[in-house]
Structures are given as structure tokens and as C-alpha cells.
Amino acid sequence: MWGYYFDQLINSLPYFLKGLWLTVVVSGLSLVFGTLIGFLLGIMRAGRNTPLRLIIGFWVDVIRGTPFLVQIFIVFFILPELKIHLEAFPAAVLALSNLAACFICEIVAGGILAVPAGQREAATSSGLSTYHQLRYVIFPQAMKVILPPLVGQYVLLIKDSSVISAIGVTDVTRVGWLTVQRIPEGIMVFGLVGLLYFLICYPLIWLSNRLEKRMTVVAVRL
């Protein structure tokens, strides 16, 4: 019987690959948008505008403190009541981008605040604009702190993308749920799903570990 189920699973492999591709597309778009927005929010979060910092901090705490499943249900099911209708794919990208932006915001803000205050004061006294301070003084130093957790966060967000199957996006997780209805061997089916996620996450895991080790060596030398 296992041989029969295995043959059925092999025949279903093209569907899993299509689901994997959709997972990569949704995750990739979300990480691009989330990174851009997250860096912008992180800069403002580390800035001197107290009301803006508090507003961003509140939103970040709300998103980080609630389940992603609830967030994506709100985007897909509740927003239409406010006359904002989104198909499953853009709803998934929007919700995942927002989640990514909030986590990346805290990483970026922490990296910026880790730069010694004297460096920022020296840049200000030198007459550099805020943009040039960020570009030439703050970010070159902050990125040493930001990069390792940022890459690690990418891995977590790719895994969180499995939740988008709950609103009908045919990602690799949803393909697994549909397949297990025909092949009642959950270990075999979701073992394949887990393997496919591992294949796209492992390069980022490896990169994150390498960056952490490299930053540790640099810190020790300093």
C-alpha cells in the first residue's frame, strides 16, 4: 500500500512544485515590500519624533502580539465590509508584507540605536544632512547588527507564509492539504511539504549562521 501511495505522491509532484513556486513568489514579494517599509519605519522608530515613535511602536506591538492567522483573516474577510475587496493573492502579500515590516522595523531601529551616540553627534556637528548621516555614518555601522537577525527573520516569514493557505492561496501547504485527501498518509505528504520548505529556507539559515559567526569574530577583534 505504501508503494501505491508513494507512486501517487510522485504523480502529484508537479502540483507541489507549482505550490512551491507560488510560496516563493508570495514570500519574495512580501519580503521586498516588508523590507522597504520596515527600514523606513525603523528609521522613524529610532528618530526623535516622539509621537511618531509611539504610533509606530503601538502598531508594531499589535502586529507582533497577535496571531498572523487572525491578521490575514481581517485583511481577507473584514476589509470587504469596509468596501476594500482583495483577492486571495494580494491579500496574502499585503498581510505578510505588514508582518515582515513590523518585525524588520524593530530590527532596524535596534541596529540604529546600537550605533554610539557620539557617532551621530559627530555627524551632526559636521553639518551632514539626515540622509547623509544615515548613508555614510549610521547604516555602515548599524548593518553589522542588523544583517544576521534580518536574514533569520526572512526564514521565519517564509515559514509563516504557510498560513496563507487558510484563505485559499494554493501554496505548497494547501497543495499538501488537498493531496492528503487522496493519499491518506499524512507523514508522507507533509514530510514532502516540510522538505520543500526546508529547501528554500536552508540557504537563508546557512547565510544567517555565517553572518552571525562573522559578526562575532569582528566584535572579538574589536
C-alpha positions as CSV (number, residue, x, y, z in Angstrom):
1,M,0.0,0.0,0.0
2,W,2.8,2.4,0.8
3,G,4.3,1.8,-2.7
4,Y,1.0,2.7,-4.2
5,Y,0.7,5.9,-2.2
6,F,4.3,6.8,-3.0
7,D,3.6,6.4,-6.7
8,Q,0.5,8.7,-6.3
9,L,2.7,11.2,-4.5
10,I,5.3,11.2,-7.2
11,N,2.5,11.8,-9.8
12,S,1.4,14.8,-7.7
13,L,4.9,16.3,-7.6
14,P,4.2,18.8,-10.4
15,Y,1.4,20.3,-8.3
16,F,3.7,20.6,-5.3
17,L,6.3,22.4,-7.4
18,K,3.6,24.8,-8.6
19,G,2.6,25.4,-5.0
20,L,6.2,25.8,-4.0
21,W,6.7,28.4,-6.8
22,L,3.6,30.3,-5.5
23,T,5.1,30.2,-2.0
24,V,8.3,31.7,-3.3
25,V,6.5,34.4,-5.2
26,V,4.3,35.5,-2.3
27,S,7.2,35.3,0.2
28,G,9.6,37.1,-2.2
29,L,7.2,40.0,-2.9
30,S,6.3,40.3,0.8
31,L,9.9,40.3,1.9
32,V,10.8,43.0,-0.7
33,F,7.8,45.2,0.4
34,G,8.3,44.4,4.0
35,T,12.0,45.2,3.9
36,L,11.5,48.6,2.3
37,I,8.6,49.6,4.6
38,G,10.4,48.1,7.6
39,F,13.6,50.1,7.0
40,L,11.5,53.2,6.7
41,L,9.6,52.5,9.8
42,G,12.7,51.5,11.7
43,I,14.4,54.8,10.8
44,M,11.4,56.8,12.1
45,R,11.2,54.5,15.2
46,A,14.7,55.4,16.1
47,G,14.2,59.1,15.4
48,R,13.5,61.9,17.7
49,N,9.8,62.5,16.8
50,T,8.2,61.1,20.0
51,P,4.5,61.0,18.8
52,L,5.6,59.2,15.6
53,R,7.7,56.7,17.5
54,L,4.8,55.9,19.8
55,I,2.4,55.4,17.0
56,I,4.8,53.1,15.1
57,G,5.6,51.3,18.3
58,F,1.9,50.7,19.1
59,W,1.3,49.3,15.6
60,V,4.3,47.1,15.8
61,D,3.3,45.7,19.2
62,V,-0.2,45.0,17.9
63,I,1.0,43.0,14.9
64,R,3.8,41.2,16.8
65,G,1.4,40.4,19.6
66,T,-1.5,38.9,17.6
67,P,-1.6,35.6,15.5
68,F,-0.8,36.0,11.8
69,L,-3.9,33.9,11.1
70,V,-6.1,36.5,12.7
71,Q,-4.4,39.3,10.7
72,I,-4.8,37.6,7.4
73,F,-8.5,36.8,8.2
74,I,-9.0,40.5,8.9
75,V,-7.4,41.5,5.6
76,F,-9.4,39.0,3.6
77,F,-12.7,38.8,5.4
78,I,-13.2,42.1,7.3
79,L,-11.8,44.7,4.9
80,P,-14.5,43.8,2.3
81,E,-17.0,45.1,4.8
82,L,-15.2,48.4,4.5
83,K,-15.5,48.3,0.7
84,I,-11.9,47.2,0.3
85,H,-12.1,44.0,-1.7
86,L,-8.9,41.9,-2.3
87,E,-8.4,38.6,-4.0
88,A,-6.6,35.9,-2.0
89,F,-3.2,36.6,-3.6
90,P,-2.9,40.4,-3.0
91,A,-4.5,39.9,0.5
92,A,-1.7,37.4,1.3
93,V,1.0,39.7,0.1
94,L,-0.5,42.6,2.0
95,A,-0.8,40.8,5.3
96,L,2.6,39.1,5.0
97,S,4.3,42.4,4.0
98,N,2.8,44.1,7.0
99,L,4.0,41.3,9.3
100,A,7.5,41.5,7.8
101,A,7.6,45.3,8.0
102,C,6.8,45.3,11.8
103,F,9.5,42.7,12.7
104,I,12.1,44.3,10.4
105,C,11.2,47.7,11.9
106,E,12.3,46.6,15.3
107,I,15.5,45.0,13.9
108,V,16.4,48.2,12.1
109,A,15.6,50.5,15.0
110,G,17.7,48.4,17.3
111,G,20.6,48.4,14.9
112,I,20.5,52.2,14.5
113,L,20.2,52.8,18.3
114,A,23.2,50.4,18.8
115,V,25.4,53.0,17.0
116,P,27.2,55.0,19.6
117,A,25.6,58.4,20.2
118,G,28.9,60.1,19.8
119,Q,29.0,58.9,16.1
120,R,25.6,60.5,15.4
121,E,26.6,63.7,17.3
122,A,29.8,64.0,15.3
123,A,28.0,63.5,12.1
124,T,25.5,66.3,13.1
125,S,28.3,68.7,14.1
126,S,30.0,68.0,10.8
127,G,27.0,69.6,9.0
128,L,25.8,66.3,7.4
129,S,22.1,66.1,6.4
130,T,20.0,63.4,7.9
131,Y,20.2,61.4,4.7
132,H,24.0,61.6,4.5
133,Q,24.3,60.8,8.2
134,L,22.3,57.6,7.6
135,R,24.1,56.7,4.4
136,Y,27.7,57.4,5.4
137,V,27.8,57.1,9.2
138,I,24.9,55.3,10.8
139,F,24.0,52.5,8.4
140,P,27.5,51.3,7.6
141,Q,27.9,50.6,11.4
142,A,24.3,49.5,12.1
143,M,24.2,46.9,9.3
144,K,26.7,44.8,11.2
145,V,24.0,44.5,13.9
146,I,21.0,44.3,11.5
147,L,22.1,41.7,8.9
148,P,22.2,38.5,11.0
149,P,18.7,38.8,12.6
150,L,17.3,40.3,9.4
151,V,18.2,37.2,7.4
152,G,16.9,35.0,10.2
153,Q,13.6,36.9,10.1
154,Y,13.3,36.1,6.4
155,V,13.4,32.4,7.2
156,L,10.6,32.9,9.8
157,L,8.5,34.8,7.4
158,I,8.8,32.2,4.7
159,K,7.6,29.6,7.2
160,D,4.7,32.0,8.3
161,S,3.6,32.1,4.6
162,S,2.1,28.6,5.1
163,V,-0.8,30.4,6.8
164,I,-1.9,32.0,3.5
165,S,-3.4,28.5,2.6
166,A,-6.2,29.3,5.0
167,I,-7.7,31.9,2.6
168,G,-7.4,29.7,-0.4
169,V,-4.0,30.6,-1.9
170,T,-2.7,27.4,-3.5
171,D,0.7,27.4,-2.0
172,V,2.7,24.3,-1.1
173,T,0.9,23.9,2.2
174,R,-2.6,24.0,0.6
175,V,-1.4,21.5,-2.1
176,G,-0.4,19.2,0.8
177,W,-3.9,19.5,2.4
178,L,-5.6,18.8,-0.9
179,T,-3.3,15.9,-1.6
180,V,-3.7,14.2,1.8
181,Q,-7.4,13.9,1.0
182,R,-6.5,11.5,-1.9
183,I,-3.4,10.0,-0.3
184,P,-4.3,9.3,3.4
185,E,-0.7,9.1,4.5
186,G,-0.1,12.4,6.3
187,I,3.5,11.6,7.3
188,M,4.4,11.0,3.6
189,V,2.5,14.0,2.2
190,F,3.5,16.6,4.8
191,G,7.0,15.2,5.0
192,L,7.3,16.3,1.4
193,V,5.8,19.7,2.3
194,G,8.4,20.1,5.1
195,L,11.2,19.1,2.8
196,L,10.2,21.7,0.2
197,Y,10.1,24.4,2.8
198,F,13.5,23.3,4.1
199,L,15.0,23.5,0.6
200,I,14.0,27.2,0.2
201,C,14.8,28.1,3.8
202,Y,18.1,26.3,4.3
203,P,20.2,28.8,2.1
204,L,19.0,31.6,4.3
205,I,19.6,29.7,7.5
206,W,23.2,29.0,6.3
207,L,23.7,32.7,5.4
208,S,22.3,33.8,8.8
209,N,24.7,31.5,10.7
210,R,27.6,32.7,8.6
211,L,26.8,36.3,9.2
212,E,26.4,35.7,13.0
213,K,29.8,34.0,13.1
214,R,31.4,36.7,11.1
215,M,30.0,39.5,13.2
216,T,31.1,37.6,16.4
217,V,34.6,37.4,15.1
218,V,34.7,41.1,14.1
219,A,33.3,42.0,17.6
220,V,36.0,39.9,19.3
221,R,38.8,41.6,17.2
222,L,37.5,45.0,18.1
